[in-house]
Amino acid sequence: MTPAMLEKAASGAVDAGATHVEFREGLAEKLPVDDSWADVVISNGVINLCPDKMAAFREIHRVLKPGGKMQIGDIIVQTEVPPAAKEDIDLWTG
């Protein structure tokens, strides 16, 4: 997250009255939390942006409490998508 994104997220939490959240700057491949810290890890497009996806998954495993859950809303590929597929909007929309 950029500083602007962190500020926007914090502002949104205040606006929503959410007092049980905190925001930390860090990388998905090296999360700034202790082992077995999270009950749930949610990714909505983040893992797809990580150059080292396996490192991100190792971090998820490290930070989840035993019995913890992960929710992923990413499109993950291990090989480059061909240009023709990138340009075909019908492949990317419902």
N, C-alpha and C positions, 0 to 999 in steps of 0.2 A: 504494500500500500504506500502511496505517496503521502507526504504530510497533508496535502489538501484532502485526500480521501479519508485519512484518519480524522481530520477536523469535521468533515461532513458526516461521518459515521457517528462520532461523539455527539454532534449537534442533533442528529436524528434520534439518538437514544434519549437525549434530554427531552426533545419534543414528544417522544412517545411515553415518557415517564418511566423508562426502563432503568432501574437503579442496580440491576443485577448483572450488568455487562461491563466489560472493560476492553479496551483496544490497545494492542501492542504492535509496534513496528517490528517486522521480521520477514524471513523468507520461509516458504513452505518446506524447503529442504532442510531448514534448521530452525524449528519453531522455538520461540523464546518462552517456553514453559517447561516445568519439571516432568519427569517420567510419571506415567499413570495419573495425569492431571485432569484429563477431559472425560466427561461422560459421553459426549457426542462430538464428532468432527464433521463439519459440513463443508463441502466444496461445490461451488457453483461456477465452474469455468476456470478455477485456479490451477488445478493439476494440469490441464491442457497447456497452460502457459509456462509450466516448469520445464527447463531444459533437461533436468534429471528426474524423470517421473518416478523411478524406483526409489530415489532418495526421499521424495515426498511421501511415498507409501510407507517407507521405513519409519519416517517421522510420525505419521499417523499411528502406526502400530506402537511406537514408543510412548506417545503421549496419551493414548487411550487407557482408561482404567480397565481392569479385567471385566469382561462382559460389556464393554463400551460398544458404541455403534458408530458407523460412518454413513453419511448420506452424500452421494456423489451425483452431481448433475453436469458432467463433463463429457465432451467427445474426446476420446484419447486414441491417438494413433501412434504407432511405432515407426511407420514409414511415411515419407512425404506424400501428401495428397497431390495427384497430378493436376497441372494447371487447368485442364478442361473441366475437371470435377469442381475445382474452386470457383470457376466462372459460371457453373450451372446452378443458378439460384434455386431451381426446383429440388435439387438434392439437399438443400439446407433449410428448406421451409416446409411446413405441413400443409 
